């Protein structure tokens, strides 16, 4: 047992009480909420169980999963370097995985950007975080484009919402979007961490007061049964999903929902794609398709890998000048 100071212990207990009050409705409200979801948010569907041979029928040319990883070395903004890697891999063993790499540092990002100046009230460090995130998104989209061109899969599965790629790297995203439609590749985004607020906006007049400020992740927790999907009505999606269709799903015994989106032009295949994700997801796992998890594991840039790369390829005097935080030299 940790020897925790009384003040900290009291604050944690108070926070716990706050959480209990916030979620006191619990499972007793689930049936009512399910009915509200079907009436005002979307269509509930129980997905079929798919046998391995049916997976092959849905995706005869294979499934490609795309993910990315980023790790940084250095001190605080702007004295750091980020190494980015994206990866696309097919379920067909005849194809080698595709990797894309980028090195990013705010010190050399844009000669026209003053790294110490706020823009429209946005601090320079936040602007930098947005730029870095955009670079990472574009690197994943570039891997996806090359995968379609070289592997010609039936399905391309990206880690995260397609909406984020459209927002962060519009030009590169448009190329991917058009290529997928042109080549008849079903393009889906699988969202593990749901951050939207679609339900509370759609059900504002029907939710209890203490649930009106909850996000979709909180409201959907434990609501769906394993293998159940809520296809979201187009008019509930808002500007953030313009041109995309979306659904919430529960893919395993884990009560947390996930989400999936895809181009609106391909929405007739949404149930098939949800059933495919369901078939690829271990029932005792965290609700994410195994192939996407495997690519996530292979693409990851670990702290140990990052340290080795910096030690090997960056001169010691430059590392000390730009990338070593003072706190690393503390003796106690």
Buried (B, 14 or more C-beta within 10 A) or exposed (E): EEEEEEEEEEEEEEEEEEEEEEEEBEEEBBEEBBEBBEEBBBEBBEBBEBEEEBBBEBBEBBBBBBBBBBBBBBBEBBBBBBBBBBBBBBBBEEBEBBBBEBEBBBEEBEEEBEBEEEEEEEEBBEBBBEBBBBBBBBBBBBBBBBBBEBBBBBBBBBBBBBBBBBEBBEEBBEBBBEBBBEEEBBBBBBBBEBEBBBBBEBBEEBBEEEBEEBBBBBBBBEBBEBBBBBBBBBEBBBEBBEEBBBBBBBBBEBBBBBBBBBBBBBBEBBBBBBBBBBBBBBEEBBBBBEBBBBBBEBBBBEEEBBEEBBEEEBEEEEBEEBBBEEEEEEEE
